[in-house]
């Protein structure tokens, strides 16, 4: 039987996955999105993004008003950041953290006076960006020969300090050769390990896999640098190697004639395309088996399980638990070899503890994964047997509408994987949360309830819905809420979203709105000046529209009303320190309390005639003034600086009169 082995490191690397997710997230939030160059070197993914309204721009000056520009994982030079700042472009930086680290390194080393030597393709966007972060002398090379030539053309470099960095996706073997040459030529060189660890792992695994395969498939775009490097590596060890951009590049004769098929994928290859290629090869093998009247398997996972079984004389065994460790369970399976069940073959639940799942003396149904007679060990799996048993429950649940409980083990492109009954159930993103704005990552490793909404018996696959259970629970909460809701009732809620006109608050399964005018007694331009999404707030019901299901909420408290504070603490005649907040032809407005400005009429600014308020006052100046009148109905306060000046003069005059009177009295007595 033909074996198909997929590399563990196949598909999106961290940086690419992060960048693509940023674009999807922005588009999902309803924003107009553009990317500075293709976000990924994969034409299929780029087309898919374009269909969702994401366009490509070649420079920041092409960004339209209202658009958010995403900088791709390759990163850009300092000149681009300067251009973005000058144009005021709204942007999100998806530069891979590994690339950002190189930017900081070359900037620091070149500022210190080092010559920067970049090993990589000078035309690659990542390398172009790195070059532009250098503030001094720098060179780019991609082979030992180019390094030798650089040394001959620039002999003075041998006496300088040289800092060496490398393109993150550069060929590992070639990097090692370049490093050896640099060490010989430039004795003052300092090396920085900048090749991404994912690149190293991917290329190493591709080499090992191609050595043991008679047909090697490299999935990715022909314009992707790292994909082409993978292809060259595999081609060097397996002559029968193809680069598949889509499943259409896989021909039946390629698959049928092979015994061991190895599959890897570049960092820009979406999981969807990898799956399509695997499914097509499986289908080709199945059809081929049917043509020869052989038993045909219809699922790649089942083929893998059969391959594992074929390594042993007996596929299933029963074992008695003898010993438990934090990561393994040792069982007696009635053979001379010791039976071992590793944690990952015991359960898919990342939160589970082994000691809670099995006890010493338990009898387990197990599948033999591998037998190693030399070491005397049989590797076993419990979760695969559980999956076979759980399938019947899954099928029954799809008809009965039963609610399952499981743990989210993976957040993948398009949704979640939930472990239950020994199986992983796919939950599409549209069925994972009540709102599409809710983060899927927040559900990782969390226990969730879901229903089975679709099954594929032939492939033993099921699709679940968390949303349907949440909606049902939410409907019950809402029903209970409306029974007890009344004007004046106080709730503790969580701010869910903000708009220009107010804040929406979840007060227990139902959203109410605090109008911007109800958030603060002071004048504010946006609700974010008072509350933020995620804040816990205490609100009260102001009004209820049962027909439309709308609830108006109040937030500001009467005791915080500045006019009540003014009435209580600032009677007419009170002298206050007020800040000038505005100047007009007829006077100046001064801030007494947050939310209350009083008017100092032009005639009350000084004790002499002035042409305009600006002659005596400036905005921001703090002055002393007397409250001379308050109209609470019209919300008006009159202030006077002149009254204080006149009060001071009157006090001085009174003091002088007292001195004169005292002197006259003394003279009379004498």
JODA-V474671 format. One line per field, one symbol per residue. ss: DSSP state (@ for helix, = for strand, . for the rest). psi: psi as a letter, one per 30 degrees, with the letter a starting at -180 (. if undefined). burial: b if it has 16 or more other C-alpha atoms within 10 Angstrom, else e. A space follows every 50 residues. Layout:
ss = ???
psi = ???
burial = ???
This chain:
ss = ..====.......@@@@@@@@@@@@@@@...=====......@@@@@@@@ @...===..@@@....=====......@@@@@@@@@@...===...@@@@ @@@@@@@@@@@...=====.....@@@@@@@@.....====..@@@@@@@ @@@.@@@@@..=====.....@@@@@@@@@@@@@@...===.....@@@@ @@@@@@@@@@@...=====.....@@@@@@@@@@@@@...====..@@@. .@@@@@...======.....@@@@@@@@@@@@@@@@@@@@@........@ @@@@@@@@@......=========...=====.....=====@@@..... ...@@@@.....==========....=====.@@@@@@@@@@@@@@@@@@ ..==========..======..======@@@.........@@@...==== ======....=====@@@@@@@@@@@@@@@@@@@.....==========. .=====....=====@@@........@@@......==========....= ====...@@@.@@@@@@@@.....==========..=======..===== =@@@........@@@......==========....=====.@@@@@@@@@ @@@@@@@@@@@@@@@@@@@.
psi = kkkkkkkfgkakleeeeeeeeeeeeeefgglkklkjlkfkijeeeeeeee fggjlklflfffklkfkkkkklffllleeeeeeeeefhkklkjgkkeeee eeeeeeeeeeffglkkjkjajffkeeeeeeeffkgakllklgleeeeeee eefiffffglkkkklkkfglkeeeeeeeeeeeeeejfgkkkkjfkkeeee eeeeeeeeeffgkfkkkjklkffkeeeeeeeeeeeffjeikljjelfffj kefeeeflejkkklklfgjkeeeeeeeeeeeeeeeeeeeeeghlkkkgke eeeeeeeeefflfkeklkkkkekklfflkkljgglflkkkjlefgelfjf fkkeffellkfkkkklkkekkjeefhkkklkefeeeeeefeeeeeeffef gkklklkjfkjljfblkkkkhgljkkjlefgelekffkkefffkgkklkl lkfkljeeghklkljeeeeeeeeeeeeeeeefefklkfkklklkkelklf fakkkjhhfkklkjkeffekflklfkfffellkfkklkllkelkjfefgk kkkkekkefgjfeeeeeefilkfkkljkkkfkklegakkkjeljfjklkj lffgelglklelefffllkfkklklkjfkkjfeghkkklkeeeeeeeeee eeeeeeeeeeeeeeeeeee.
burial = eebbbbbebbbbbebbbbbbebbeebbeeeebbbbbbbbbbbbbbbeebe eeebbbbeebeebeeebbbbbbbbbbbbebeeebeeeebbbbebbbbbbb ebbebbbebbeeebbbbbbbbbeebbbbbbbbbbbbebebbbbbeebbeb beeeeebeeebbbbbbbbbbbbeebeebbebbeebbebbbeeebbbebbb ebbbbbbebbbebbbbbbbbbbebbbbbbbbbbbbebbebbbbbbbbeeb eeebbbebebbbbbbbbbbbbebbeebbbbbbbbbbbbbeeeeeebbbbb eebebbbbbeeeeebbeebbbeebeeebbbbbbeeebbbbbbbebbbbbb eeebeeeeeeeebbbbbbbbbeeeeebbbbbbbbbbbeebbeebbebbee eebbebbbbbbeeebbbbbbbbbbbbbbbebbbeeeeeebeebbbeebbb bbbebeeeebbbbbbbbbbbeeebeeeeeeeeeeeeeeebbebbbbbbee ebbbbbbbbbbbbbbbbbbbbeeeebbbeebeeeebebbbbbebeeeeee bbbbbbeeeeebbeebeeebebeebbebbbbbbeeebbbbbbbeebbbbb bbbbbbeeeeebbeeebeeeebeebbbbebeeeeeebbbbbbbbbeeeee eeeeeeeeeeeeeeeeeeee
